[in-house]
Amino acid sequence: MAEIWMNLPNTNQMSRDDLEREVRSLRARIYKRQPAALLAVPPDGVKMLRETLCVAQMLIGQADARSLSGRRAEHSERLGLLIAECDVHRPLGPDGKHGERHTETCGCEDK
């Protein structure tokens, strides 16, 4: 899975359509052996879920490798996939802002 993650483009530079296409392709490569699961989004929305996943990914990156039984990269990659999934539902622009990039599932009330 590391080779898949290392070859991902910078999602902040992608259009919404390109990002959705990339995530579909990534899902096909990763989940070809197992179907994707539907997960409920916490009440505070995709934005906060993404933020929490990013914090967890950063902390795993800073953790002592021995404390994670040598699986730091694997955990970080898995979180990265979940972050990319959040970006499909609530896309961000090059400036890191959501702005007017609304989707059916972004959670914005003003769309």
Long-range contacts (C-beta under 8 A, 24 or more apart in sequence): 1-30, 1-74, 1-77, 2-73, 2-77, 4-29, 4-30, 5-77, 5-80, 5-81, 8-80, 8-84, 11-84, 11-87, 11-92, 12-92, 12-93, 12-94, 12-96, 13-94, 16-91, 16-101, 16-103, 19-87, 19-88, 19-91, 20-88, 22-84, 23-84, 23-85, 23-87, 23-88, 26-81, 26-84, 30-81, 41-89, 41-107, 45-90, 45-107, 46-86, 46-89, 46-90, 46-105, 46-106, 46-107, 47-90, 47-98, 47-107, 49-86, 50-83, 50-86, 50-87, 50-90, 53-79, 53-82, 53-83, 53-86, 54-79, 54-83, 57-83
